[in-house]
Amino acid sequence: MLKLFSRFFSKIGNYFFVASYFLNMAGKTVVGRMQSKQVALWFANNGDQTLRLNYYLNENSVVFDLGGYKGQWASDIFSKYLCTIYIFEIYQIFAQNIEERFRENNKIKVFPFALSNHTGDELIKVSDDASSIYLKDGQTAPIKLIKASEFIAENKIQKIDLMKINIEGSEYDLLDHLIDSGIILMIDNIQIQFHYFHPDATNRMLKIHQHLTITHELTFQYKFVWENWKKKKS
C-alpha cells in the first residue's frame, strides 16, 4: 500500500517534498497518517487547478506570489485575470528564469529576494522547489531578505487582492510580521502553505490562525497542504 502511495506522489513535482515527509511519518504516528490523508484529499479534489486559482480578481487586481519557483502559478493567475503580479523568488537562478519567462509582460514584476520580518542576508540549502533555510543537507546559496512592511511602503502599495505564501518554513515569521504590523488588513486573500518540518510548527500555525480569525475567515483548508483566508467584510 505504501509503495503504491509513494509512486502516486512521486509523479507530483510541486509536492514531492511535502509528500515524502508525510510518507515517512505515515504508519508511525496519528499525525503522520492525518497529513498523508490531507495530501491525498487535496489531489483527489484537484485543488491546484480549482481552489488555488478561483478568486474574484480582474485586470486591476494586485497579486503577490511569495515563492515563485518557475512562475507557473503566476502564469495561471495572469491568464485568468490579467492582473498585476509581484513575484518574489530568493534563489537567483529561479528568479532569472522567471524574469526571462515574463520578459515581455510588464504586468508581472520579478524580485530576486524574499519578503520577511526583517532585512538581511541568509543562506539556504538548495533543493529544487523545497529550497529552505531549514534544510540540513544540500548545496548552500546566499539569499537576500527584505522586510515586508518596508517593501510595501516603498512601493506605495495600498491593497493586495491575493497573497500566495509558499516559502518553505519562513511563513511563520512572515505572517507574525504581517499581523503585528497591520499589513494583514491590506490583504484580501491569503493563500498559505504551512510547513510541518518547522520547529513547533503546529503550535505556531494555531497561534497564527487565532490572529487571522480576527480579520479574516477560512475559505478552505487542507492542513499543511494549502489553505486560504479571506478578509472579513467591514
PAZAPA-4460 file (N, C-alpha, C; in steps of 0.05 Angstrom, whole numbers, plus 32768, in hexadecimal, padded with zeros to 4 digits):
% residues 234
    n_x    n_y    n_z   ca_x   ca_y   ca_z    c_x    c_y    c_z   seq   type   mol
   8011   7FE8   8000   8000   8000   8000   8011   8019   8000     1      M     A
   8025   8019   8012   8037   8031   8013   8047   8034   7FF9     2      L     A
   804E   801E   7FED   805D   8020   7FD3   804B   802C   7FBE     3      K     A
   8032   8025   7FBD   8020   8031   7FA9   801C   804F   7FAF     4      L     A
   801A   8055   7FC9   8016   8071   7FD2   802E   8081   7FC9     5      F     A
   8046   8076   7FCD   805F   8084   7FC7   8061   8089   7FA9     6      S     A
   805A   8075   7F99   805B   8078   7F7C   8048   808E   7F72     7      R     A
   8031   8090   7F7F   801E   80A5   7F78   8029   80C0   7F7C     8      F     A
   8035   80C5   7F93   803F   80E0   7F99   8058   80E7   7F8B     9      F     A
   8068   80D2   7F83   8081   80D8   7F75   807C   80E6   7F5A    10      S     A
   8063   80E3   7F50   805C   80F0   7F36   8054   810D   7F3A    11      K     A
   8051   8116   7F52   8047   8131   7F57   805F   8142   7F5F    12      I     A
   806B   814F   7F4C   8084   815E   7F50   8082   8174   7F66    13      G     A
   806D   8184   7F65   806B   819A   7F77   8068   8193   7F94    14      N     A
   8060   817A   7F9A   805B   8172   7FB5   806B   815A   7FBE    15      Y     A
   8080   8154   7FAF   8090   813C   7FB5   809C   813D   7FD1    16      F     A
   80A7   8155   7FD8   80B3   8158   7FF2   809F   8154   8009    17      F     A
   8088   8160   8006   8073   815E   801B   806A   8141   801D    18      V     A
   8064   8135   8005   805A   811A   8005   806E   8107   8012    19      A     A
   8088   810A   800B   809D   80F9   8016   809E   80FB   8034    20      S     A
   809B   8113   803E   809C   8117   805B   8085   8108   8068    21      Y     A
   806D   810B   805D   8055   80FF   8068   8057   80E0   8066    22      F     A
   8062   80D6   8051   8065   80BA   804E   8078   80AE   8063    23      L     A
   808D   80BD   806A   809F   80B4   807F   8090   80B2   809A    24      N     A
   807D   80C4   809E   806E   80C4   80B7   8058   80AF   80B7    25      M     A
   804D   80A9   809F   8036   8097   809E   803D   807C   80AA    26      A     A
   802A   8071   80B9   802E   8057   80C6   803C   8059   80E0    27      G     A
   8048   8070   80E7   8057   8074   8100   8047   8084   8114    28      K     A
   8039   8098   810B   8029   80A9   811E   800F   80B0   8112    29      T     A
   7FFC   80B7   8123   7FE1   80BF   811A   7FE4   80D8   8109    30      V     A
   7FF6   80EA   8111   7FFA   8103   8102   8003   80FD   80E6    31      V     A
   8016   80EB   80E3   8020   80E4   80C9   800A   80D9   80B7    32      G     A
   7FF9   80C8   80C2   7FE3   80BD   80B1   7FCF   80D3   80A9    33      R     A
   7FCA   80E5   80BC   7FB8   80FB   80B6   7FC2   810C   809F    34      M     A
   7FDC   8113   80A0   7FE8   8124   808C   7FE8   8116   8071    35      Q     A
   7FED   80FC   8070   7FED   80EE   8057   7FD1   80EE   804B    36      S     A
   7FBD   80EC   805C   7FA1   80ED   8052   7F9B   8109   8046    37      K     A
   7FA5   811E   8053   7FA0   8139   8049   7FAC   813D   802D    38      Q     A
   7FC4   8133   8029   7FD1   8135   800F   7FC1   8126   7FFA    39      V     A
   7FB9   810D   8001   7FAA   80FD   7FEE   7F8F   810A   7FE7    40      A     A
   7F82   8115   7FFB   7F69   8122   7FF7   7F6C   813B   7FE5    41      L     A
   7F81   814A   7FE9   7F86   8162   7FD9   7F88   815A   7FBB    42      W     A
   7F98   8146   7FB5   7F9B   813E   7F99   7F81   8131   7F8E    43      F     A
   7F73   8123   7F9F   7F5A   8117   7F96   7F46   812C   7F8F    44      A     A
   7F47   8143   7F9D   7F34   8159   7F97   7F3F   816D   7F82    45      N     A
   7F57   8166   7F77   7F62   8176   7F62   7F66   8193   7F6A    46      N     A
   7F71   8197   7F83   7F73   81B1   7F8F   7F85   81C4   7F80    47      G     A
   7F9A   81BB   7F73   7FAC   81CC   7F65   7F9F   81DB   7F4E    48      D     A
   7F8C   81CD   7F41   7F7F   81D9   7F29   7F64   81E7   7F30    49      Q     A
   7F5C   81E4   7F49   7F42   81F0   7F51   7F46   8204   7F68    50      T     A
   7F49   81FB   7F80   7F4A   820C   7F97   7F60   8221   7F96    51      L     A
   7F77   821A   7F8C   7F8E   822D   7F8C   7F8B   8242   7F76    52      R     A
   7F78   823F   7F64   7F76   8252   7F4E   7F5B   8261   7F4D    53      L     A
   7F48   8258   7F5C   7F2D   8264   7F5A   7F29   827A   7F6E    54      N     A
   7F2C   8293   7F65   7F28   82AB   7F75   7F19   82C0   7F65    55      Y     A
   7F0F   82D4   7F73   7F02   82EA   7F66   7F17   8300   7F60    56      Y     A
   7F25   82FC   7F4A   7F3B   830E   7F43   7F34   8319   7F27    57      L     A
   7F42   832F   7F20   7F3F   833B   7F05   7F5A   8348   7EFD    58      N     A
   7F59   8357   7EE7   7F72   8363   7EDD   7F7D   8379   7EF0    59      E     A
   7F6D   8382   7F02   7F76   8397   7F15   7F80   838B   7F30    60      N     A
   7F7F   8371   7F33   7F87   8364   7F4C   7FA5   8363   7F4E    61      S     A
   7FAE   8362   7F67   7FCB   8360   7F6E   7FCF   8345   7F7C    62      V     A
   7FE1   8335   7F72   7FE7   831B   7F7D   8004   8319   7F85    63      V     A
   8009   830E   7F9C   8025   8308   7FA5   8029   82EA   7FA5    64      F     A
   803E   82E2   7F97   8045   82C5   7F96   805F   82C2   7FA5    65      D     A
   805E   82B8   7FBE   8075   82B4   7FCF   807F   8297   7FCD    66      L     A
   8094   8293   7FBE   809F   8279   7FB8   8097   8272   7F9C    67      G     A
   80A3   8280   7F89   809A   827E   7F6D   80A2   8264   7F5F    68      G     A
   80B9   8259   7F67   80C4   8241   7F5B   80C7   8243   7F3D    69      Y     A
   80B6   8238   7F2D   80B8   823A   7F10   80A4   824E   7F04    70      K     A
   8092   8259   7F15   807F   826D   7F0C   8065   8261   7F01    71      G     A
   8060   8247   7F05   8049   823C   7EF8   802F   8245   7F05    72      Q     A
   802E   8247   7F20   8016   8251   7F2D   8010   826E   7F23    73      W     A
   8025   827F   7F23   8021   829A   7F19   8017   829B   7EFD    74      A     A
   8021   8289   7EEC   8018   8288   7ED0   7FFB   8280   7ECF    75      S     A
   7FF3   826D   7EDF   7FD6   8264   7EDF   7FC4   827A   7EE8    76      D     A
   7FCC   8288   7EFD   7FBC   829E   7F08   7FBA   82B5   7EF3    77      I     A
   7FD0   82BC   7EE7   7FD0   82D1   7ED3   7FBE   82CA   7EBB    78      F     A
   7FC0   82B1   7EB3   7FB0   82A8   7E9C   7F92   82AB   7EA1    79      S     A
   7F8A   82A7   7EBA   7F6D   82A9   7EC1   7F64   82C6   7EC5    80      K     A
   7F76   82D7   7ED1   7F6C   82F1   7EDB   7F7B   8309   7ECF    81      Y     A
   7F92   8305   7EC3   7FA2   831B   7EB8   7FAA   8330   7ECD    82      L     A
   7FAE   8327   7EE5   7FB4   8339   7EFB   7FD2   833F   7EFD    83      C     A
   7FD9   8352   7F0E   7FF5   8358   7F13   8000   8345   7F28    84      T     A
   8017   8339   7F23   8021   8325   7F35   803E   832C   7F3D    85      I     A
   8044   832B   7F56   805E   832E   7F61   8068   8313   7F6A    86      Y     A
   807D   8309   7F5D   8088   82EF   7F63   80A2   82F2   7F73    87      I     A
   80A4   82E4   7F89   80BC   82E5   7F9A   80C8   82C9   7F9B    88      F     A
   80E1   82C7   7F91   80EF   82AD   7F91   810C   82B1   7F9A    89      E     A
   8113   82A3   7FB0   812D   82A8   7FBD   8144   829C   7FAE    90      I     A
   8140   8285   7FA1   8156   8278   7F94   815B   8285   7F79    91      Y     A
   8173   8290   7F75   8179   82A1   7F5E   8174   8294   7F44    92      Q     A
   817B   827A   7F41   8177   826D   7F27   8159   826B   7F21    93      I     A
   8149   8264   7F34   812C   8262   7F30   8121   827E   7F29    94      F     A
   812A   8292   7F37   8121   82AE   7F32   8128   82B7   7F16    95      A     A
   8140   82B0   7F0D   8148   82B8   7EF2   8137   82A9   7EDD    96      Q     A
   8131   8290   7EE2   8120   8281   7ECF   8104   828C   7ECE    97      N     A
   80F9   8294   7EE5   80DE   82A0   7EE5   80DE   82BB   7ED6    98      I     A
   80F3   82CA   7EDB   80F5   82E4   7ECE   80F6   82E1   7EB0    99      E     A
   8105   82CE   7EA7   8106   82C8   7E8A   80EB   82BF   7E7F   100      E     A
   80DE   82AE   7E8E   80C4   82A4   7E86   80B0   82BA   7E81   101      R     A
   80B0   82CF   7E92   809C   82E4   7E90   80A9   82FE   7E86   102      F     A
   80BE   82FC   7E77   80CE   8313   7E6F   80BD   8328   7E5F   103      R     A
   80AA   831E   7E50   8099   8330   7E3F   807F   8338   7E4D   104      E     A
   807C   8330   7E66   8063   8336   7E74   8069   834B   7E8A   105      N     A
   8061   8364   7E85   8067   8379   7E99   8055   8379   7EB1   106      N     A
   8042   8367   7EB2   8030   8365   7EC9   8039   8350   7EDD   107      K     A
   804E   8342   7ED6   805A   832E   7EE9   8076   8337   7EF0   108      I     A
   807A   833D   7F09   8093   8348   7F13   80A1   8333   7F25   109      K     A
   80BB   832F   7F20   80CA   831A   7F2D   80DF   8326   7F3F   110      V     A
   80E1   831C   7F58   80F4   8326   7F6C   8105   830F   7F76   111      F     A
   811F   8311   7F75   8131   82FB   7F7D   8137   82FB   7F9B   112      P     A
   8122   82FE   7FAB   8125   82FD   7FC8   810B   82F4   7FD4   113      F     A
   810B   82F0   7FEE   80F3   82E7   7FFD   80E9   82FD   800E   114      A     A
   80CF   82FF   8011   80C3   8310   8025   80C4   8302   8040   115      L     A
   80CC   8311   8055   80D1   8304   806F   80C9   8317   8085   116      S     A
   80CF   830F   809D   80CA   8320   80B5   80E1   8333   80BA   117      N     A
   80F6   8331   80AA   810E   8342   80AE   811D   8343   8093   118      H     A
   812F   8357   8092   8140   8359   807A   815C   834F   8082   119      T     A
   8167   833E   8070   8182   8333   8075   8189   831E   8061   120      G     A
   819F   8310   8067   81A9   82FB   8055   81A8   82E0   8064   121      D     A
   81A2   82CB   8055   81A1   82B0   8061   81AE   829D   804D   122      E     A
   81AF   8284   8056   81B7   826E   8045   81A1   8259   8044   123      L     A
   819C   824E   802C   8189   8239   802A   8196   8220   8020   124      I     A
   8189   8209   8024   8190   81F0   8018   817F   81EC   8000   125      K     A
   818B   81E8   7FE9   817C   81E7   7FD0   8172   81CB   7FCB   126      V     A
   8158   81C8   7FC8   814B   81AF   7FC2   8133   81B3   7FB0   127      S     A
   8138   81BC   7F98   8123   81C1   7F84   810D   81D3   7F91   128      D     A
   80F3   81CB   7F8F   80DE   81DC   7F9A   80DB   81DA   7FB8   129      D     A
   80EC   81CA   7FC5   80EC   81C8   7FE3   8104   81D6   7FEF   130      A     A
   8112   81E7   7FE1   8129   81F5   7FEB   8120   8205   8004   131      S     A
   8131   8203   8019   8128   820F   8033   8140   8214   8045   132      S     A
   813D   8228   8057   8152   822C   806B   8150   8217   8081   133      I     A
   813B   8207   8081   8137   81F3   8095   8140   81D7   808D   134      Y     A
   8149   81D4   8074   8154   81BA   806C   8170   81B6   8078   135      L     A
   8177   819D   807D   8191   8197   8089   81A6   8190   8073   136      K     A
   819C   8185   805D   81AE   817B   8048   81A9   818A   802E   137      D     A
   81BE   818B   801D   81BB   8197   8003   81CF   81AC   7FFD   138      G     A
   81D0   81B5   7FE4   81E2   81CB   7FDC   81D9   81E5   7FE9   139      Q     A
   81EC   81F4   7FF3   81E6   820E   8000   81E6   8225   7FEC   140      T     A
   81D4   8237   7FEF   81D3   824F   7FDE   81CB   8268   7FEF   141      A     A
   81D8   827F   7FE9   81D0   8297   7FF8   81B6   82A2   7FEE   142      P     A
   81A6   82AE   8000   818D   82BA   7FF9   818A   82D5   8007   143      I     A
   8177   82E4   7FFD   8172   82FF   8008   8156   8300   8012   144      K     A
   8152   830B   802A   8138   830F   8036   8132   832D   8038   145      L     A
   8119   8334   8032   8110   8350   8035   80F8   8350   8047   146      I     A
   80F8   8363   805A   80E1   8365   806D   80C8   836C   805D   147      K     A
   80B3   835C   8061   809B   835F   8050   808E   837B   8054   148      A     A
   808D   8385   806C   8080   839F   8071   8090   83B5   8062   149      S     A
   80AA   83B3   8061   80BA   83C7   8053   80B6   83C6   8035   150      E     A
   80B5   83AE   802A   80B1   83AB   800D   8096   83B7   8005   151      F     A
   8082   83B0   8014   8067   83B9   800E   8065   83D7   8010   152      I     A
   8071   83E3   8024   8071   8400   8027   8080   840E   8011   153      A     A
   8098   8404   800A   80A9   8410   7FF6   809D   840E   7FDA   154      E     A
   808D   83FA   7FD5   8080   83F6   7FBB   8064   8401   7FBA   155      N     A
   805C   840E   7FD0   8042   841C   7FD2   802B   840A   7FCB   156      K     A
   802C   83F2   7FD5   8016   83DE   7FD0   8001   83E2   7FE5   157      I     A
   7FE8   83E7   7FDC   7FD2   83ED   7FEE   7FC1   83D5   7FF5   158      Q     A
   7FC1   83C1   7FE2   7FB0   83AA   7FE6   7FBC   8392   7FD7   159      K     A
   7FBA   837B   7FE3   7FC2   8362   7FD6   7FA9   8350   7FD5   160      I     A
   7FA0   834A   7FBD   7F88   833A   7FBA   7F8C   831D   7FC0   161      D     A
   7FA4   8313   7FBB   7FAB   82F7   7FC1   7FC9   82F5   7FC6   162      L     A
   7FD0   82E8   7FDC   7FEC   82E2   7FE2   7FEF   82C4   7FE5   163      M     A
   7FFF   82B8   7FD4   8005   829C   7FD6   8020   8299   7FE5   164      K     A
   8020   8288   7FFA   8038   8284   800A   8040   8267   800A   165      I     A
   8056   8261   7FFD   8062   8246   7FFD   8080   8249   8000   166      N     A
   8089   824D   8018   80A5   8255   801C   80B4   8243   802F   167      I     A
   80AC   8229   802F   80BB   8214   803B   80C4   8218   8058   168      E     A
   80B1   821E   8069   80B6   8221   8086   80B9   823D   808F   169      G     A
   80BE   8250   807D   80C1   826C   8085   80A7   827B   8087   170      S     A
   8091   826C   8082   8076   8279   8083   806E   8281   809F   171      E     A
   8078   8273   80B3   8070   827A   80CF   807A   8295   80D7   172      Y     A
   8094   829B   80D3   809E   82B5   80DA   8091   82CB   80C9   173      D     A
   808E   82C6   80AF   8082   82DA   809E   8065   82E0   80A7   174      L     A
   8055   82CC   80AC   8039   82D1   80B3   8037   82DF   80CE   175      L     A
   8049   82D8   80E1   8049   82E7   80FA   804E   8305   80F5   176      D     A
   8061   830B   80E2   8067   8326   80DB   8050   8334   80CE   177      H     A
   8043   8327   80BB   802C   8332   80AD   8015   8339   80C1   178      L     A
   8012   8327   80D5   7FFD   832C   80E9   8005   8343   80FB   179      I     A
   801D   8342   8106   8026   8356   8119   8027   8372   810D   180      D     A
   802F   8373   80F3   8032   838D   80E6   8017   8399   80DC   181      S     A
   8002   8388   80DC   7FE8   8391   80D2   7FE5   838E   80B4   182      G     A
   7FFA   8385   80A6   7FF9   8381   8089   7FE3   836C   8082   183      I     A
   7FDE   835A   8095   7FCA   8345   8090   7FB0   8351   8087   184      I     A
   7FAA   836A   8090   7F90   8377   808A   7F90   8380   806D   185      L     A
   7FA7   8381   8060   7FA8   838A   8044   7FA4   8372   8031   186      M     A
   7FA3   835A   803B   7FA3   8342   802A   7F87   8335   802A   187      I     A
   7F7B   8334   8013   7F60   8328   8010   7F61   830A   8014   188      D     A
   7F72   82FD   8006   7F75   82DF   8007   7F92   82D7   800D   189      N     A
   7F95   82C5   801F   7FB0   82BA   8025   7FAF   829C   8021   190      I     A
   7FBE   8293   800D   7FC0   8277   8006   7FDA   826C   8011   191      Q     A
   7FD9   825A   8024   7FF1   8253   8034   7FF6   8234   8032   192      I     A
   800F   822E   802F   8017   8212   8034   8029   8212   804D   193      Q     A
   801E   8208   8063   802E   8205   807B   803F   81EC   8079   194      F     A
   8057   81ED   8084   8069   81D6   8082   806E   81C9   809D   195      H     A
   806A   81AF   809E   806A   81A0   80B7   8086   819D   80C2   196      Y     A
   809B   819F   80B2   80B6   819A   80BC   80C1   81B1   80CC   197      F     A
   80B3   81C8   80CC   80BD   81DE   80DC   80BB   81D7   80FA   198      H     A
   80CE   81DF   810A   80CC   81DA   8127   80B3   81E6   8133   199      P     A
   80A4   81D5   8142   808B   81DE   8150   8077   81E7   813C   200      D     A
   8076   81DA   8125   8064   81E2   810F   8047   81E3   8116   201      A     A
   803D   81CE   8123   8021   81CD   8129   8018   81E4   813C   202      T     A
   8027   81E9   8151   8020   81FE   8164   8021   8219   8157   203      N     A
   8036   821E   8147   8038   8238   8139   8022   823C   8125   204      R     A
   801B   8227   8117   8005   8229   8104   7FEB   8230   8112   205      M     A
   7FE5   8222   8128   7FCC   8227   8137   7FCB   8244   8142   206      L     A
   7FE2   824E   814B   7FE2   826A   8155   7FDD   827D   813E   207      K     A
   7FE8   8278   8127   7FE3   8289   8110   7FC5   8287   8108   208      I     A
   7FBA   826F   8109   7F9E   826C   8103   7F8D   827D   8116   209      H     A
   7F94   827D   812F   7F85   828D   8143   7F85   82AA   813C   210      Q     A
   7F9C   82B4   8134   7F9E   82D1   812C   7F8E   82D6   8112   211      H     A
   7F90   82C4   80FF   7F83   82C8   80E5   7F65   82C8   80E8   212      L     A
   7F5A   82B9   80FB   7F3D   82B8   80FE   7F32   82D4   8106   213      T     A
   7F42   82E5   8110   7F39   8300   8117   7F33   8311   80FE   214      I     A
   7F43   830D   80EA   7F40   831E   80D2   7F36   830F   80B9   215      T     A
   7F3A   82F5   80B9   7F35   82E4   80A1   7F24   82CC   80A9   216      H     A
   7F19   82BF   8094   7F0B   82A6   8098   7F16   8291   8086   217      E     A
   7F16   8278   8090   7F21   8262   8081   7F0E   825A   806A   218      L     A
   7F18   8258   8052   7F07   8250   803B   7F0C   8233   8033   219      T     A
   7F25   8229   8036   7F2B   820D   8033   7F44   8206   8042   220      F     A
   7F46   81ED   804A   7F5D   81E5   805A   7F63   81C7   8056   221      Q     A
   7F7B   81C1   804E   7F86   81A6   804E   7FA0   81A9   805E   222      Y     A
   7FA0   81A1   8077   7FB5   81A9   808A   7FD0   81A0   8080   223      K     A
   7FE3   81B3   8080   7FFE   81B0   8077   8000   81A9   805A   224      F     A
   7FEB   81AF   804B   7FEC   81AC   802E   7FE6   81C9   8022   225      V     A
   7FCD   81D1   8022   7FC6   81EC   801A   7FAD   81F5   802A   226      W     A
   7FAC   820F   8030   7F94   821A   803C   7F91   8237   8033   227      E     A
   7F79   8242   8035   7F75   825E   802C   7F64   826C   8041   228      N     A
   7F6C   8286   8046   7F5E   8297   8059   7F55   82B0   804A   229      W     A
   7F3B   82B6   804B   7F30   82CD   803E   7F29   82E2   8052   230      K     A
   7F2F   82FB   804C   7F2A   8311   805E   7F0C   8314   8063   231      K     A
   7F05   8318   807C   7EE8   831C   8083   7EDF   8337   8079   232      K     A
   7EC5   8338   8072   7EBA   8351   8069   7EB6   8363   8081   233      K     A
   7EBB   837D   807D   7EB9   8390   8092   7E9C   8393   809C   234      S     A
***
